[in-house]
Amino acid sequence: MRLPTTTAAILGLLTTLSTSSPLEPGLNDLSRRQAPKGKGAPRAQRADTAVSLKETTWNPPASMKQDLDDVWAWVIKRRPQDLKRGGWVYNQILDNNGALNYCVRWHSSATADAATRAAILKGLQVQSQKWADLLVGFDGWPYTKVPVKIVGWAGTSQALFPGLNETAEGKYSAYKDQEGVPQCNPDCGHFFHMNSEFFPKCQNPKENMYSMSLWLSDNLGGGAGGGGDWGQRTYRTATIAQFKAGGDAMIYLHEMGHSYAIDDFYDWKPKGQTNFIMMAGSSSYITEFDAWMARDWWRHIKPKNLGGSSSGSTMAGGAPKGAGGAPKGAGRPAAMSNGQ
Ligand SMILES: *[C@@H]1O[C@H](CO)[C@@H](O)[C@H](O)[C@H]1NC(C)=O
């Protein structure tokens, strides 16, 4: 909603995506995923078994230091405004007492039966935790498990969600964006309220506030997707199949990396790295290098009051809120414009 049509056109990023979609310039794309490189390609260390991630301060493996510095130099040069943006998943988790609330945008005329809905919830819980795990214990990050809840199902008809128990599963939303695509009410969306008091018009934000959206579309190629602080957009059937399969849901994991503010690497890559999930098509899992990129973001944008060793912080507000309350907008300066 925040990206004017003219900006989108100039960026040339959006082909079949609607131009009013809330996309991050430079982060999102609908590029087809390349086939993984040949058999001879080295396999990078998985993040979830990487010994270096036991480090609790900025101390990446020597083989990655220069590359991480190069990535960060690129961020500073190309996306300085994004350090102040205040809507990335780090911020979302802090703003919601250590949890993530999702809206599922069901961009399809197919039926989402109870089993499908359960698979989506399970997939979101399992796959999003793969990223959240990488911050555990690092530099003041205050959480271990990050519970995921679906609070809304947006679709063209409630009949597409047979037997939906709105108390247990999340409420049906008939709301649509300007392009007619189902979404949950922006009054309750974190993305739409980064620059103002939190959710002043949201009815019962404690129940209805959503951190971001999983936008499941039928009109995308199988490998296409988009991601940003608004959530992730992926191909519906492929994503549900990957969620059901368990393992690593590659496209979701890549797009979630964008929600953690990490870039694509289509036009350049750090010299020493060959495979990592944010370099599309080169890895089906989150690697040690991906994890240190996320940690680099966190140490640069974390709130000062969260301790740790690094210098931080440009992230306003954001200290973990007291238990129980609805998210409040305290401490969020109006200057946190997204500049778009
Ligand atoms: C819906 O879920 C709630 C909470 O789990 C439960 O108490 C209630 O019985 C459910 N309703 C139906 C109709 O299954």
The ligand as a Tripos MOL2 file, in Angstrom:
@<TRIPOS>MOLECULE
LIG
   14    14     1     0     0
SMALL
NO_CHARGES

@<TRIPOS>ATOM
      1 C1        -13.4600  -23.8430   19.0390 C.3       1 LIG1
      2 O1        -12.2570  -23.7760   19.7530 O.3       1 LIG1
      3 C2        -12.4110  -23.4610   21.1240 C.3       1 LIG1
      4 C3        -11.0310  -23.2300   21.6930 C.3       1 LIG1
      5 O2        -10.1930  -24.2970   21.4320 O.3       1 LIG1
      6 C4        -13.1860  -24.5760   21.7890 C.3       1 LIG1
      7 O3        -13.3670  -24.2790   23.1460 O.3       1 LIG1
      8 C5        -14.5310  -24.7480   21.1020 C.3       1 LIG1
      9 O4        -15.2060  -25.8330   21.6190 O.3       1 LIG1
     10 C6        -14.3550  -24.9120   19.6000 C.3       1 LIG1
     11 N1        -15.6540  -24.8680   18.9530 N.am      1 LIG1
     12 C7        -16.0780  -25.7950   18.1480 C.2       1 LIG1
     13 C8        -17.4240  -25.5750   17.5440 C.3       1 LIG1
     14 O5        -15.4280  -26.7930   17.8830 O.2       1 LIG1
@<TRIPOS>BOND
     1     1     2 1
     2     1    10 1
     3     2     3 1
     4     3     4 1
     5     3     6 1
     6     4     5 1
     7     6     7 1
     8     6     8 1
     9     8     9 1
    10     8    10 1
    11    10    11 1
    12    11    12 1
    13    12    13 1
    14    12    14 2
@<TRIPOS>SUBSTRUCTURE
     1 LIG1         1 GROUP 0 **** ****
